[in-house]
């Protein structure tokens, strides 16, 4: 795998247009809203983002040679989680809360190069615990050298010792264990060798265009000390090499973290600590943010104008995440959707995607207020991952574009043709205590849409930790489910999860053509050919609607930052779990 290939590969990822950087003033009627970094991911064509053009602001001040020259050090960053993670062991469960926490404490072999002036479209894997990576000419062998100076936290029984390949071996063992449902994402690795304390050699079954992205994925491979095997309990404490050290965790209350003085990025983190409160109710979170008791908060779109009116100096950051809302069905052979694909097509056509997008993201009112908002629809590749996303409304979608359209009359005809003229009854399930009120509203609206075409639902609203993420998400359910798919930093994660034999193939889809395409995109090294494979995958899924992409995750999501939080324009992969390592260490606080 030559260097010229990777030069072309990364060049292909760069955008021609990206609204990122300093605050941009937009007209919002009486209340002008200041936006930072409003964008929609990789935008190769310049016109795909679906975002309104911001009103030009004053000429940007040139970036100083040291962007942190005026940074203030110290203070505690106060943020919120919507609930307790099922476990703080990153290999112990699938929860986004666990992964988001892990980014504060643990290091990875690679991370993304978020930093001053780096556009999200230019994010790429760079060494974290690793020092370098070298591929053989055929792309089948990768030799990774570890940095010699990476130390674990100075906490017993690890006591600040240097990270070595014994720790990588232990962590890789956990990542690939039978008990780890994410292991399918690294199944392309044939073997791993550890010739010395600083060298790891990966042998691949076939070349993989996204190998370094996989190592940088905050879902997959966190480097834990080997002492976690019997020396301490990683479900109760955390000892990593990341920028933050765990001081305490009190369930239902929150986390207290302090900066790691031995982190390899000298001079960072800028702040002394992070406090993460557990506040499940959005109204309470919003009140705490407005009162100045927390520094950042994810905001419902309908609250933006009111928040800006109440807090004129608030900073609002909007982006389209690489988050996929989708509807999926059980794998039982006698279920209606498994007897005839027209049932799945009908379910897709029952959903008013534009209406759901507006319901969850307040599209019309924000456009009227002059805000730049996305109106794209998710495909099997989410709308925020523009580089490989196929617009379901485009001519390139082909005949299957009709199955994305809202057409309840045609949906009823499809059900009748499939042998269900009077519809049928089933269970409809989702979780309502983790993803926010916008998601909940969209979940409830889908009930009415399904009922309107004759699918009579009994609703099972599930607890996230005890049932949804541990049972339904892993395919152990009956009926129809609605949820979010993990936001992978690189598009290859989606078809591998959906169409190969693994525990997180939620509907247990066994389609040889789609499995072949899922594996082909991994080994295709030509960027344009790989893009066409992703387009084929999206078209083939839409023909049969094995998984039904919906609007959740496709709209512009908003985060509010209080005015004293500085340097928020450093942002990593949209929707990824790695902010604790790639964003928060570079934030500083300037409270009056």
Secondary structure, 3 states (H helix, E strand, C coil): CCHHHHHHHHHHHCCCCCCCCCCEEECCCCCCEEEEEEECCCCCCCCCCCCCCCCCCCCCCCCCCCCCCCCCCCCEEEEEECCCCCCCCCCCCCCHHHHHHHHHHCECCEEECCCCCCCHHHCCEEECCEEEEEECCCCCEEEEEECCCCECCCCCCCCCCECCHHHHHHHHHHHCCCCCCCHHHHCCEEEEEEEECCEEEEEECCCCCCHHHHHHCCCCCCECCHHHCCCCCCCCCCCCCCCEEEEEEECCCEEEEEECCCCCCCCCCCCCEEEEEECCCHHHHHHHHHCCCCCEEEECHHHHHHHHHHCCCCEEEEEECCCEEEEEECCCCCCHHHHCHHHHHHHHHCCCHHHHHHHHHCHHHHHHCCCCCCCCCCCCCCCCCCCCCCCCCCHHHHHHHHHHCCCHHHHHHHHHHCCCCCCEEEEEEEECCCCCHHHHHHHHHHHHHHHHCCEEEEEEEECHHHHHCCCHHHCCCCCEEEEEECCCCCCHHHHHHHHCCCCCCCCCCCCHHHHHHHHHHHHCCCHHHHHHHHHHHHHHHHHHCCCEECCCCCCEEEEEECCCEECCCCCCCCCCCCHHHHCHHHCEECCC
